[in-house]
């Protein structure tokens, strides 16, 4: 059945390949309310299945399936990819741009959840919640063999990336008395003003790592940032410092991280993301007493899932209505003559 719209691009086909839920009730209701019919609701798991089912599709809404260049090249009608989530590292962004395919994400759906998770990991490690809880489970009570924590107030938190999530982390951390510094190569300034915090100094990565007591990662994974934190960077961190990662596992050289934790140079690590996911079993990060790992759950709440799904539909409705959606990740594709969609779209 052909996609129909009240106005805009009649005949454009939309497919939801995978996403935040096994049900597509929210999407179905929202598309129906917008007068859009014929959306395909798939439950595929691989790029090959996407290619098999979407050769005549114009807009794909996707979750976690990797779409490399060779897959994108086999989707000749594809004009836009809408990622249900913030990270777009599972789409070959350079290839999409080369091929004239617009890529957007849902940039703001889980800012509260991920920033909270970063703080939770910091607090749990600082307050030694893991060893204390283990003593209780074992039937004990004594705490003399658990190192006493340093007072959190007055410590320095270094943020790698101070975008939407990093700013929320900064504001929440300031409430605990942490001083905040940051490194962000995409910001050309010596500071960033953050509501509730004030001016957050921007330093080089090396200077920030050498200064911070806690380092928290909030930047995207790309070829330029893969293993951004490796053996050399971990060695520059202060003895006993803590690393928090709620962004992407590939930002950290995991072998180097394990060695830094084993040696005691790094005091602890709190990770919501690893590489690969799930971690093999056994794996040192599952077993090290100074590693706290959660299974990539930072973004999850009932409300964030609903917000994400609504945002993907908003983007698709904008596209089919003749507008550029919010959260475009490869704006270069909108240059005249580059986007398969159209060259006369209004900015939206």
C-alpha positions as CSV (number, residue, x, y, z in Angstrom):
1,X,0.0,0.0,0.0
2,X,1.4,3.4,-0.9
3,X,2.1,5.9,1.8
4,X,-0.3,8.8,1.6
5,X,0.0,12.1,3.3
6,X,-2.1,15.2,3.7
7,X,0.5,17.3,2.1
8,X,4.1,16.9,1.0
9,X,5.6,13.7,-0.5
10,X,2.9,11.3,-1.6
11,X,4.4,7.9,-2.4
12,X,7.3,8.0,0.0
13,X,7.5,4.7,1.8
14,X,8.4,4.6,5.5
15,X,9.7,1.5,7.3
16,X,10.3,0.9,11.1
17,X,13.0,-1.8,11.1
18,X,13.7,-2.1,14.8
19,X,13.5,0.1,17.9
20,X,12.8,0.6,21.5
21,X,9.9,-1.8,21.8
22,X,8.5,-5.1,20.4
23,X,5.3,-3.3,19.9
24,X,4.7,-0.5,17.5
25,X,1.4,0.9,19.0
26,X,2.8,4.4,19.6
27,X,4.1,4.6,16.1
28,X,0.9,3.3,14.5
29,X,-1.3,5.7,16.5
30,X,0.9,8.7,15.7
31,X,1.2,8.0,12.0
32,X,-2.5,7.4,11.8
33,X,-3.2,10.8,13.5
34,X,-0.9,12.5,11.0
35,X,-2.8,10.9,8.1
36,X,0.2,8.7,7.0
37,X,-0.7,5.2,5.8
38,X,1.3,2.3,4.6
39,X,4.1,2.4,7.1
40,X,6.0,-1.0,7.2
41,X,6.6,-2.3,10.7
42,X,9.4,-4.8,10.6
43,X,11.2,-6.8,13.2
44,X,14.5,-7.4,11.5
45,X,17.9,-8.0,13.1
46,X,20.6,-7.6,10.4
47,X,21.6,-5.2,7.7
48,X,21.0,-7.9,5.1
49,X,17.4,-8.2,6.3
50,X,17.0,-4.4,6.1
51,X,18.2,-4.4,2.5
52,X,15.9,-7.3,1.6
53,X,12.8,-5.6,3.0
54,X,13.6,-1.9,2.2
55,X,14.9,-1.7,-1.3
56,X,11.9,0.6,-2.2
57,X,11.8,2.5,1.1
58,X,12.4,6.2,1.3
59,X,12.7,6.7,5.1
60,X,13.9,4.1,7.6
61,X,13.4,4.4,11.4
62,X,16.0,2.2,13.0
63,X,17.4,1.2,16.4
64,X,20.6,-0.8,16.8
65,X,21.2,-2.5,13.4
66,X,24.5,-1.5,11.8
67,X,24.2,0.0,8.3
68,X,27.6,0.1,6.7
69,X,28.4,1.6,3.3
70,X,27.8,-1.6,1.4
71,X,24.2,-1.9,2.8
72,X,23.4,1.8,2.1
73,X,24.6,1.4,-1.5
74,X,22.0,-1.3,-1.9
75,X,19.1,1.0,-0.9
76,X,18.7,3.2,-4.0
77,X,15.6,5.0,-2.9
78,X,16.6,5.7,0.7
79,X,16.5,9.4,1.5
80,X,16.6,9.5,5.2
81,X,17.6,7.4,8.2
82,X,16.0,8.2,11.6
83,X,17.9,6.7,14.5
84,X,15.9,5.9,17.6
85,X,18.6,7.0,20.0
86,X,21.4,9.6,20.3
87,X,24.4,7.7,19.0
88,X,24.7,7.3,15.2
89,X,27.9,5.2,15.2
90,X,25.9,2.2,13.8
91,X,25.4,4.1,10.6
92,X,28.2,4.9,8.2
93,X,27.7,8.6,8.4
94,X,30.3,9.5,5.8
95,X,28.8,7.0,3.3
96,X,25.3,8.3,4.0
97,X,26.5,11.8,3.2
98,X,28.3,10.7,0.0
99,X,25.1,8.9,-1.1
100,X,22.8,11.8,-0.4
101,X,21.1,10.2,2.6
102,X,20.1,12.4,5.5
103,X,20.7,11.0,9.0
104,X,19.1,12.3,12.2
105,X,18.9,11.1,15.7
106,X,16.6,11.7,18.7
107,X,19.0,14.1,20.5
108,X,17.2,15.0,23.7
109,X,15.0,12.0,24.7
110,X,17.1,10.7,27.6
111,X,19.2,13.6,28.9
112,X,17.9,13.3,32.4
113,X,18.4,9.5,32.5
114,X,22.0,9.4,31.2
115,X,23.2,12.3,33.3
116,X,21.6,10.7,36.3
117,X,23.4,7.4,35.6
118,X,26.7,9.1,35.3
119,X,26.2,10.6,38.8
120,X,24.9,7.4,40.2
121,X,28.1,5.6,39.1
122,X,30.2,8.3,40.6
123,X,28.4,8.3,43.9
124,X,28.3,4.5,44.1
125,X,32.0,4.2,43.6
126,X,32.8,7.1,45.9
127,X,30.7,5.8,48.7
128,X,32.0,2.2,48.3
129,X,28.5,0.8,47.9
130,X,29.6,-2.3,46.2
131,X,32.0,-3.7,48.9
132,X,29.6,-2.7,51.7
133,X,26.6,-4.4,50.0
134,X,28.8,-7.5,49.4
135,X,29.6,-7.7,53.1
136,X,25.9,-7.6,54.0
137,X,25.1,-10.3,51.5
138,X,27.9,-12.4,53.0
139,X,26.4,-12.1,56.4
140,X,28.9,-9.6,57.7
141,X,28.8,-6.0,58.9
142,X,32.4,-4.8,59.5
143,X,33.8,-2.1,57.3
144,X,37.3,-1.9,58.5
145,X,38.7,-3.7,55.5
146,X,36.9,-1.3,53.1
147,X,38.9,1.8,52.2
148,X,37.2,5.0,53.4
149,X,36.1,7.3,50.6
150,X,37.4,10.8,50.0
151,X,34.8,13.5,50.5
152,X,33.2,14.2,47.2
153,X,32.7,17.9,47.8
154,X,35.7,19.8,46.5
155,X,36.9,17.2,44.0
156,X,37.3,18.0,40.3
157,X,35.1,16.5,37.7
158,X,36.4,16.5,34.1
159,X,33.9,16.1,31.3
160,X,35.0,14.9,27.9
161,X,32.3,16.5,25.8
162,X,30.0,19.2,27.2
163,X,26.9,19.0,24.9
164,X,23.4,18.3,26.0
165,X,24.2,15.5,28.5
166,X,27.6,16.9,29.6
167,X,25.9,20.1,30.6
168,X,23.3,18.3,32.7
169,X,26.0,16.3,34.4
170,X,27.9,19.5,35.1
171,X,24.8,21.1,36.7
172,X,24.0,18.0,38.8
173,X,27.6,17.5,39.9
174,X,27.8,21.1,41.0
175,X,25.0,20.4,43.4
176,X,27.3,17.9,45.2
177,X,30.0,20.4,45.5
178,X,32.2,19.2,42.6
179,X,34.2,21.6,40.6
180,X,33.7,21.1,36.9
181,X,36.2,21.4,34.0
182,X,35.8,20.1,30.5
183,X,37.4,19.2,27.2
184,X,35.4,19.6,23.9
185,X,37.2,20.0,20.6
186,X,34.0,21.1,19.0
187,X,33.7,24.2,21.1
188,X,36.1,27.0,20.1
189,X,36.3,28.9,23.4
190,X,38.2,28.9,26.7
191,X,35.0,28.2,28.6
192,X,31.3,27.2,28.4
193,X,28.5,28.8,30.4
194,X,26.3,26.2,32.0
195,X,23.1,27.1,33.8
196,X,23.4,26.6,37.5
197,X,27.2,26.2,37.3
198,X,28.6,29.3,35.6
199,X,31.7,29.3,33.4
200,X,33.1,25.8,32.9
201,X,36.8,26.0,31.9
202,X,37.7,24.2,28.6
203,X,41.1,22.6,28.7
204,X,43.2,20.4,26.4
205,X,42.5,16.7,26.9
206,X,45.9,16.1,28.5
207,X,45.5,19.0,30.9
208,X,42.0,18.0,31.8
209,X,43.0,14.4,32.5
210,X,45.9,15.4,34.7
211,X,43.7,17.8,36.7
212,X,40.5,15.8,37.3
213,X,39.7,13.4,40.2
214,X,36.8,12.0,38.1
215,X,36.6,11.9,34.3
216,X,33.3,11.3,32.7
217,X,32.9,10.7,28.9
218,X,30.0,12.3,27.0
219,X,31.1,12.4,23.4
220,X,30.1,10.5,20.3
221,X,32.0,7.5,18.9
222,X,33.5,8.2,15.5
223,X,36.7,7.2,13.8
224,X,38.4,10.2,15.4
225,X,37.3,9.3,19.0
226,X,37.7,5.5,18.9
227,X,40.1,4.7,21.8
228,X,40.3,8.4,22.7
229,X,41.1,7.1,26.2
230,X,44.0,4.7,25.8
231,X,47.0,3.7,27.8
232,X,48.8,7.0,27.4
233,X,45.7,9.0,28.5
234,X,45.0,6.7,31.5
235,X,48.6,7.1,32.6
236,X,48.1,10.9,32.6
237,X,45.1,10.6,34.9
238,X,45.8,11.3,38.6
239,X,46.6,8.2,40.7
240,X,43.4,6.9,42.2
241,X,41.2,8.8,39.7
242,X,37.9,7.5,38.6
243,X,36.7,7.0,35.0
244,X,33.0,7.1,34.1
245,X,31.7,6.1,30.7
246,X,28.0,6.3,29.8
247,X,28.6,7.2,26.1
248,X,30.1,4.4,24.0
249,X,32.5,1.5,24.9
250,X,34.7,2.1,21.9
251,X,35.9,5.5,23.3
252,X,38.1,3.5,25.7
253,X,40.9,1.0,25.1
254,X,39.4,-1.7,27.3
255,X,42.6,-3.7,27.6
256,X,44.4,-0.6,28.8
257,X,41.6,0.2,31.2
258,X,41.8,-3.3,32.7
259,X,45.5,-2.9,33.3
260,X,45.1,0.5,34.9
261,X,42.5,-0.9,37.2
262,X,44.6,-4.0,38.1
263,X,47.7,-1.9,38.8
264,X,45.7,0.4,41.1
265,X,46.8,3.5,39.1
266,X,43.1,4.0,38.3
267,X,41.0,3.9,41.5
268,X,37.8,2.7,39.8
269,X,35.7,2.7,36.7
270,X,32.0,3.0,36.3
271,X,30.8,1.8,32.9
272,X,27.4,1.6,31.3
273,X,28.9,0.8,28.0
274,X,31.6,-1.7,26.9
275,X,33.1,-3.1,23.7
276,X,31.7,-5.6,22.8
277,X,28.2,-5.6,24.3
278,X,27.5,-7.9,26.0
279,X,30.9,-8.4,27.6
280,X,32.2,-12.0,27.2
281,X,31.8,-14.2,30.3
282,X,34.3,-14.4,31.9
283,X,35.8,-11.0,31.5
284,X,38.0,-9.0,33.8
285,X,35.6,-6.1,34.0
286,X,32.9,-8.5,35.3
287,X,35.3,-9.5,38.1
288,X,37.5,-6.6,39.1
289,X,36.4,-5.2,42.5
290,X,37.0,-1.6,41.4
291,X,34.9,-1.9,38.2
292,X,31.1,-1.2,38.3
293,X,29.5,-2.2,35.1
294,X,25.8,-1.8,34.1
295,X,24.4,-3.3,30.8
296,X,23.9,-0.1,28.7
297,X,20.8,0.9,30.6
298,X,21.5,4.6,31.2
299,X,19.0,5.8,28.7
300,X,16.2,3.7,29.8
301,X,13.0,4.8,31.6
302,X,9.4,4.4,30.7
303,X,9.2,8.0,29.8
304,X,12.4,8.2,27.8
305,X,11.3,5.2,25.6
306,X,8.0,7.0,24.8
307,X,9.8,10.3,24.1
308,X,12.2,8.5,21.8
309,X,9.5,6.8,19.8
310,X,7.5,10.0,19.5
311,X,10.6,11.9,18.3
312,X,11.2,9.4,15.5
313,X,7.6,9.8,14.3
314,X,8.0,13.6,14.5
315,X,11.0,13.4,12.3
316,X,9.3,11.2,9.7
317,X,6.2,13.4,9.7
318,X,8.4,16.4,9.1
319,X,10.1,14.7,6.1
320,X,6.8,13.6,4.5
321,X,5.4,17.0,5.1
322,X,8.1,18.7,3.1
323,X,10.3,19.9,6.0
324,X,13.8,19.1,7.3
325,X,13.5,17.4,10.6
326,X,15.3,18.4,13.8
327,X,18.5,16.6,14.9
328,X,20.2,16.3,11.5
329,X,23.6,14.7,12.1
330,X,25.1,15.3,8.6
331,X,23.9,18.7,7.6
332,X,26.4,18.8,4.7
333,X,24.0,16.5,2.8
334,X,21.6,19.4,2.6
335,X,23.8,21.4,0.3
336,X,22.2,22.0,-3.1
337,X,22.2,18.9,-5.3
338,X,23.4,16.5,-2.6
339,X,20.3,15.2,-0.8
340,X,18.2,12.6,-2.6
341,X,15.1,14.0,-0.9
342,X,15.0,17.4,-2.5
343,X,17.0,20.6,-2.8
344,X,14.1,23.0,-2.0
345,X,13.2,21.8,1.5
346,X,12.6,24.6,4.0
347,X,14.8,24.5,7.0
348,X,12.8,23.2,9.9
